[in-house]
């Protein structure tokens, strides 16, 4: 779509939506299949674009972006007919005769604003939900992943129905210009500050939004676990995409008895995965841009590094870095969103829980433990968008588990059926017959009629 002419293009999409183009099962299925074909036929180009933006390996892009979105599409195709079906509801006896149901209806023309860290997944997975729910969609990929954004803009129109899907490129100014127009729903992924602006713009037009934001995800390591496995899983989840993953563990809370052992295993895992110089590893990503590099480099210099810490501005490289910190350290004040992992120790699980409770609700809480009581306590005494025990990130790979934040980490759910529901509005529908039509409901009421009505309402209500 021509950025200078949002208005005309939007009007055309709105007309397309009003014409009923996107409503049928056949159209929705066709678009999902077209998106699947796009992912399969353009795999190489997509991986190359993500590599140019983030230095992400082809394997990582395939596993965490392309295959994930393809899985979302297949899941939607399997269940779409059922999701689209109205849900029948009972009608109370005194309202007979009639039938009641909730119809999932598309919002209309929706805006999907994505972040740069998973530049494909974060616009295409919501697009799967939007198309499955029968919407037209405008995609606004992140300007911080310009190669991926340009590729999506170039190829989307070739594979998808141009009357219903378009891509707008540009930075914050273009996003703000888009927000001046009226959409029927806005789905935003990104930072809290950007989310606030999007929500303010949406509030001015009373448009519903979903905000997928970030937070500081804690990971508790109890003393009764297999430290080697825990270390490998933590290192994998933290340094995937160089730590630029919203669901990555932001910091570790380790039982003091196993802190030294865990650090040794984590050090070994970094070497096993990325070699003794991760800068040379084809599987280790780069920091997205100079601004984020500067922010992270300052945290490294102000921190208590246990291992790693090497930074190279020219190649936007920051080594996998583990630090020993306290709750007051600068690195513990904001979401890190990079390959720096602070480790804090605790003596009792109460201390660990109190530490988490004092902070904003994160996207995820992680726990490594073999103790049933500890698992129950951490599950029930913390709040977050998701919880995962003895592993990390995989809770978001299960298409039937809704994905989203809690409190300050955002609201609104997607993936699988949750995404279909987020991109639909529930319409309550009642079909009534003409008969019977008792005079009892109509005025004048009078004391006798009123008393009968009260009894009926009390009996059936
Ligand atoms: P970003 O800079 O790419 O911004 C995201 C989008 O918002 C872009 O399209 C940008 O144009 C737009 N934008 C930014 N500021 C804006 C403003 N003031 N007004 C209007 N639009 C604006 O990405 P980011 O914000 O750096 O993203 C990183 C954050 O996103 C991290 O906090 C991370 O945790 C979070 N994140 C969350 C999820 C999730 O699913 N919950 C996924 C990925 C990233």
Boltz pocket constraint, residues with backbone or C-beta under 6 A from the ligand:
constraints:
  - pocket:
      binder: B
      contacts: [[A, 113], [A, 114], [A, 115], [A, 116], [A, 117], [A, 118], [A, 122], [A, 140], [A, 141], [A, 142], [A, 143], [A, 144], [A, 170], [A, 171], [A, 172], [A, 175], [A, 176], [A, 189], [A, 190], [A, 191], [A, 192], [A, 193], [A, 194], [A, 195], [A, 197], [A, 198], [A, 212], [A, 213], [A, 214], [A, 215], [A, 245], [A, 246], [A, 335], [A, 337], [A, 363], [A, 404], [A, 405], [A, 409], [A, 410]]
      max_distance: 6.0
